[in-house]
Amino acid sequence: MSQPFNQQATCPAAGDLNTELGEFWLENPWQPSEHNLSAYERNRVLLNSASGTYIDVSHLSGGADLDSDSRAVVAGDFDEDGRLDLLVRSSGGGPVQFFRNSTPPTNWVRLTLRGVDSNSQGIGARVRYDVNGNSYHRLVQAPNGFLGQSSARLHLGLGDAETVEQIVIDWPSGVQQVIRDLAKNKHWVIFENKPQAVEFQRP
C-alpha cells in the first residue's frame, strides 16, 4: 500500500468487493476505519535446513513469534557468544524486545571488511568462503528495515569446522583478494589489498 501526500486524495476501488470474504477498500489510508491495514500476523522464525528449504521453528523460538505489528528486526551477536540474537520493534509503542539465541553453540567466524580503494565498510563486496569442502556466498550489506539497521559485519557459521579454508573477496573496486586459514570463533578484520587478516582487538 502506498500513501499519497495529499491526505484528501481518494482512490476508488478498482472493482466489486466480496464483503463475505472480508474484502474491504479504503479510498484514502488516512480515512478512519475499524479495519486493520497491518494485519498483525504472528512473526515467524525460519531455520535454514542447508538443503535449500527452511523449517518453521517459530514455536521453539521462546516468544519471537509474537503476535504484534512488528516493523523492524535487527540481527546481531549482542552477547558475543557466537550466536545471532534478535532485536524486534513493533509499531504503536511498547519496548524494543530482545530475543537471545540459546540454540546449541557451533563454530563461527566474524568478519569486518575495511575498504581502501572501495568504500570504508566494503558495502557491496561479494564474499565466498570455503568450509569442509563446501563453498558459501555472502554479500556485504547493512540490511535495514523500518527504523532498524543491522551491522555490515559478516557472521559466518562453520558448524564443527575448525577453520575457514579460504575466503575470496571481490571488492567493489574490482580487486579480488584471497585470505586463507582463518581460525574459528574469532573476529577478523580484513583490509583491502592486505595479504593477512588481523584479529579484532577491543579498544
Buried (B, 14 or more C-beta within 10 A) or exposed (E): EEEEEEEEEEEEEEEEEEEEEEEEEBEBBEEEEEEEEEEEEEBEBEBEEEEEEEEEBBEEBEEBBBEBBBBBBBBBBBEEBBBBBBBBBBBEEEEEBEBEBEEEEBBBBBBBBBBBEBBEBBBBBBBBBBBEEEEBEBEBBEEEEEEBEBBBBBBBBBEEBEBBBBBBBBBBBEBEBEBBEBEBBBBBBBBBEEEEBEEEEEE
